Amino acid sequence: MLVMVSGGSGIAPFISITRDLIFTTSTLKSTTTPQILLISAFKFSSDLAMLDLLFPHSKTPSELLNFELHIEAYITREKQPISENEQKPLRTIRFKPNPSDAPLSPTLGPNGWLWLGAIVSSSFIVFLLFLGILTRFYIYPVDHNTNRVYSHTSQAMLNMLLVCIAIAMTGCIGFVWSKKQIAMEATKQVQEMEGEKLTRFSDDRELESLPHQSIGKPNNVHYGGRPDLKRILLERNESSVGVLVCGPKNMRHEVAAICSSGLAHNLHFESISFSW
């Protein structure tokens, strides 16, 4: 027996656990999965739609008959169910990728070392070219290799300036060229994705669903209160009961206190916590 207790967004890890158990049940026919009791607490009834994520969309209800999952949902901030006219439909919209949404990469793109080597070698060639032009058409006609007009210090400063100009020029050219290549590849990938036929959703389809229409409909929905975790856990008479809890800090501490109180020796506690 497995009891999973969640509060709010704490249901997230249980979605992965449930889907993994469903996959194991469907692929390994000889494997038996434990009976699962899911206790979920939400603030509003609209949050019940998150229970639909427990089951993969590729699975039909007939394929889940061998998976024993009992869901008890608790709505803490609503005293009674909301009528269908008052319920706001939840929309799941599939956004098309944008060519400008390119993934973050180094300045010179994924092949940064190749681009860096090309920039270094090309900047050296550009420097030699500029040095030859400067010496032949500017320094030599004035100085004639006497070093009287242009001393070694002046020539060294001019050489350093040429090095900076060569590196800046080749670096800018390499950066612009790399960005263009990345943009072209991203555009090509988007066009290929848009050209593929979507089997699950049509291109312009928006899925609208109400909480009571989901496959993961809870067996019981309780309004206006929190679950009595002590009563629920102590009533489990199986020989071994695994208890997983994920949610607010007070909820985790309450479940831990119940499992370690010594009132029941068949409870095995495990906490899952996450933070931003």
C-alpha positions as CSV (number, residue, x, y, z in Angstrom):
1,M,0.0,0.0,0.0
2,L,1.3,3.5,-0.9
3,V,-0.2,6.7,0.5
4,M,0.8,9.9,-1.2
5,V,-0.1,13.2,0.6
6,S,0.2,16.4,-1.4
7,G,-0.6,20.1,-0.8
8,G,-1.0,22.5,-3.7
9,S,2.0,22.3,-6.1
10,G,3.3,19.4,-4.0
11,I,1.5,17.1,-6.4
12,A,4.2,17.6,-9.0
13,P,6.5,14.8,-7.9
14,F,3.6,12.4,-7.6
15,I,2.7,13.0,-11.2
16,S,6.1,11.6,-12.2
17,I,5.7,8.7,-9.8
18,T,2.2,7.8,-11.0
19,R,3.2,8.0,-14.7
20,D,6.2,5.8,-14.0
21,L,4.1,3.2,-12.2
22,I,1.6,3.3,-15.1
23,F,4.4,2.7,-17.6
24,T,5.7,-0.2,-15.5
25,T,2.3,-1.7,-15.3
26,S,1.6,-1.5,-19.0
27,T,5.0,-2.7,-20.2
28,L,5.8,-5.4,-17.6
29,K,2.6,-7.4,-17.3
30,S,4.0,-9.7,-14.7
31,T,4.8,-6.8,-12.4
32,T,2.3,-5.9,-9.7
33,T,2.0,-2.3,-8.5
34,P,0.8,-1.4,-5.0
35,Q,-2.6,0.0,-4.3
36,I,-2.2,3.8,-4.2
37,L,-4.2,6.3,-2.1
38,L,-3.6,9.9,-3.2
39,I,-4.7,12.6,-0.7
40,S,-4.5,16.0,-2.4
41,A,-5.4,19.4,-0.8
42,F,-6.1,22.4,-3.0
43,K,-7.3,25.9,-2.3
44,F,-9.8,26.1,-5.1
45,S,-11.8,23.6,-7.1
46,S,-10.3,24.9,-10.3
47,D,-7.0,23.4,-9.2
48,L,-8.5,19.9,-9.5
49,A,-7.6,20.1,-13.2
50,M,-4.0,19.3,-12.1
51,L,-5.1,15.8,-11.4
52,D,-5.5,15.2,-15.1
53,L,-1.7,15.3,-15.4
54,L,-1.5,12.1,-13.4
55,F,-2.3,10.1,-16.5
56,P,-0.6,10.2,-19.9
57,H,-2.8,11.4,-22.7
58,S,-1.8,8.4,-24.7
59,K,-3.5,6.1,-22.3
60,T,-7.2,5.3,-22.5
61,P,-9.4,4.6,-19.5
62,S,-9.6,0.9,-20.5
63,E,-5.8,0.6,-20.3
64,L,-5.8,1.9,-16.7
65,L,-8.1,-0.7,-15.3
66,N,-5.3,-2.7,-13.7
67,F,-3.9,0.5,-12.1
68,E,-5.4,0.9,-8.6
69,L,-5.4,4.5,-7.7
70,H,-7.9,6.1,-5.2
71,I,-8.0,9.9,-5.1
72,E,-9.3,11.9,-2.2
73,A,-9.3,15.6,-2.9
74,Y,-9.9,18.4,-0.4
75,I,-10.8,22.0,-1.3
76,T,-9.9,24.2,1.7
77,R,-11.3,27.6,0.6
78,E,-14.6,26.7,-0.9
79,K,-17.6,25.5,1.2
80,Q,-19.5,23.8,-1.6
81,P,-19.1,22.8,-5.3
82,I,-19.3,25.6,-7.9
83,S,-22.0,25.2,-10.5
84,E,-21.1,24.5,-14.1
85,N,-22.2,28.0,-15.1
86,E,-19.8,29.6,-12.6
87,Q,-16.8,27.4,-13.6
88,K,-14.3,29.0,-15.8
89,P,-12.9,26.6,-18.5
90,L,-9.2,26.0,-18.4
91,R,-7.5,26.3,-21.7
92,T,-4.3,24.4,-22.7
93,I,-2.7,26.3,-25.6
94,R,0.1,24.9,-27.6
95,F,2.5,27.7,-28.6
96,K,4.3,27.5,-31.9
97,P,8.1,27.9,-31.7
98,N,9.5,31.3,-32.8
99,P,12.7,31.5,-34.8
100,S,13.9,34.3,-32.5
101,D,13.6,32.0,-29.5
102,A,17.1,30.5,-30.1
103,P,18.7,28.7,-27.2
104,L,21.4,30.5,-25.2
105,S,24.8,29.6,-26.5
106,P,28.3,31.0,-26.2
107,T,29.1,34.3,-27.9
108,L,30.6,32.5,-30.9
109,G,28.0,29.7,-31.0
110,P,28.2,26.0,-30.3
111,N,31.5,25.7,-32.2
112,G,33.2,28.4,-30.2
113,W,36.7,26.9,-30.3
114,L,36.7,26.6,-34.1
115,W,35.6,30.2,-34.4
116,L,38.2,31.3,-32.0
117,G,40.9,29.6,-33.9
118,A,39.7,31.1,-37.2
119,I,39.6,34.6,-35.6
120,V,43.2,34.3,-34.2
121,S,44.6,33.0,-37.5
122,S,42.7,35.5,-39.7
123,S,43.6,38.4,-37.3
124,F,47.3,37.6,-37.7
125,I,47.0,37.6,-41.5
126,V,45.1,40.9,-41.4
127,F,47.8,42.3,-39.1
128,L,50.6,41.3,-41.5
129,L,48.7,42.8,-44.4
130,F,48.1,46.1,-42.5
131,L,51.8,46.2,-41.4
132,G,53.0,45.7,-44.9
133,I,50.8,48.5,-46.2
134,L,51.7,50.9,-43.4
135,T,55.4,50.3,-43.8
136,R,55.5,50.4,-47.6
137,F,53.2,53.4,-48.2
138,Y,53.5,55.5,-45.0
139,I,56.7,54.8,-42.9
140,Y,59.2,54.0,-45.6
141,P,58.5,57.0,-47.9
142,V,59.0,59.4,-45.0
143,D,61.8,57.7,-42.9
144,H,63.6,55.6,-45.5
145,N,64.7,53.1,-42.7
146,T,66.7,55.8,-40.9
147,N,64.5,55.6,-37.7
148,R,64.9,59.3,-37.3
149,V,61.3,60.3,-38.0
150,Y,59.7,57.1,-36.7
151,S,61.7,55.7,-33.8
152,H,61.4,52.1,-32.7
153,T,59.0,53.2,-30.0
154,S,56.7,54.9,-32.5
155,Q,56.7,51.9,-34.8
156,A,55.9,49.6,-31.8
157,M,52.9,51.7,-30.9
158,L,51.7,51.7,-34.5
159,N,52.1,47.9,-34.5
160,M,50.1,47.5,-31.3
161,L,47.4,49.7,-32.8
162,L,47.3,47.5,-35.9
163,V,47.0,44.4,-33.7
164,C,44.0,45.8,-31.9
165,I,42.4,46.8,-35.2
166,A,42.9,43.4,-36.7
167,I,41.6,41.5,-33.7
168,A,38.5,43.8,-33.4
169,M,37.7,43.6,-37.1
170,T,38.0,39.8,-37.4
171,G,36.2,39.3,-34.1
172,C,33.2,41.4,-35.2
173,I,33.1,39.6,-38.5
174,G,33.2,36.2,-36.9
175,F,30.5,37.2,-34.3
176,V,28.1,38.5,-37.0
177,W,28.7,35.5,-39.2
178,S,28.1,33.0,-36.4
179,K,24.9,34.7,-35.3
180,K,23.6,34.5,-38.9
181,Q,24.4,30.8,-39.1
182,I,22.6,30.1,-35.8
183,A,19.6,32.1,-36.9
184,M,19.4,30.2,-40.2
185,E,19.6,26.8,-38.4
186,A,16.9,27.8,-35.9
187,T,14.6,29.0,-38.8
188,K,15.2,25.7,-40.6
189,Q,14.4,23.7,-37.5
190,V,11.2,25.6,-36.9
191,Q,10.1,25.1,-40.5
192,E,10.7,21.4,-40.2
193,M,8.7,21.2,-37.0
194,E,5.8,23.1,-38.5
195,G,5.9,20.8,-41.5
196,E,5.5,17.7,-39.4
197,K,2.0,16.3,-38.9
198,L,0.9,16.6,-35.3
199,T,-0.9,13.4,-34.1
200,R,-2.1,14.7,-30.8
201,F,-3.2,18.2,-31.5
202,S,-4.2,20.1,-34.7
203,D,-2.3,23.3,-35.6
204,D,-4.8,25.7,-34.3
205,R,-6.6,23.7,-31.8
206,E,-7.1,24.8,-28.2
207,L,-8.0,22.2,-25.6
208,E,-10.6,23.3,-23.2
209,S,-11.5,21.2,-20.2
210,L,-13.3,21.5,-17.0
211,P,-12.1,19.8,-13.8
212,H,-14.9,17.2,-13.8
213,Q,-14.2,16.2,-17.4
214,S,-10.6,14.9,-16.7
215,I,-9.5,11.3,-16.6
216,G,-8.0,11.9,-13.2
217,K,-11.4,12.7,-11.6
218,P,-11.1,12.2,-7.8
219,N,-13.2,9.5,-6.2
220,N,-14.3,11.9,-3.5
221,V,-14.1,15.7,-3.2
222,H,-14.4,17.3,0.2
223,Y,-15.1,21.0,0.6
224,G,-14.4,23.5,3.4
225,G,-11.7,21.7,5.4
226,R,-8.3,20.0,5.5
227,P,-7.8,16.3,5.5
228,D,-7.7,14.5,8.8
229,L,-4.4,12.9,8.1
230,K,-4.1,11.2,11.5
231,R,-7.4,9.4,11.1
232,I,-6.7,8.4,7.5
233,L,-3.2,7.1,8.2
234,L,-4.0,5.2,11.4
235,E,-7.0,3.5,9.7
236,R,-4.7,1.8,7.3
237,N,-4.5,-1.8,8.4
238,E,-2.2,-3.2,5.7
239,S,1.0,-4.9,6.8
240,S,3.2,-2.3,5.2
241,V,2.2,1.2,4.2
242,G,4.6,3.6,2.5
243,V,3.8,7.3,3.1
244,L,5.1,9.9,0.8
245,V,4.3,13.6,1.5
246,C,5.1,16.7,-0.5
247,G,3.6,20.1,0.3
248,P,3.8,22.9,2.9
249,K,6.2,22.6,5.8
250,N,3.5,22.2,8.4
251,M,1.9,19.3,6.4
252,R,5.2,17.5,6.1
253,H,5.8,17.9,9.8
254,E,2.3,16.7,10.7
255,V,2.6,13.5,8.7
256,A,6.1,12.9,10.1
257,A,4.8,13.2,13.6
258,I,2.0,10.8,12.9
259,C,4.3,8.1,11.4
260,S,6.8,8.4,14.2
261,S,4.3,8.6,17.1
262,G,4.4,4.8,17.6
263,L,0.6,4.4,17.3
264,A,1.1,2.5,14.0
265,H,4.0,0.3,13.2
266,N,3.2,-0.3,9.6
267,L,3.8,3.3,8.4
268,H,7.0,4.1,6.6
269,F,7.5,7.8,6.1
270,E,9.4,9.6,3.4
271,S,9.3,13.4,2.7
272,I,9.8,15.2,-0.6
273,S,10.5,18.9,-0.5
274,F,11.5,21.5,-3.1
275,S,12.0,25.2,-3.2
276,W,12.8,27.9,-5.7
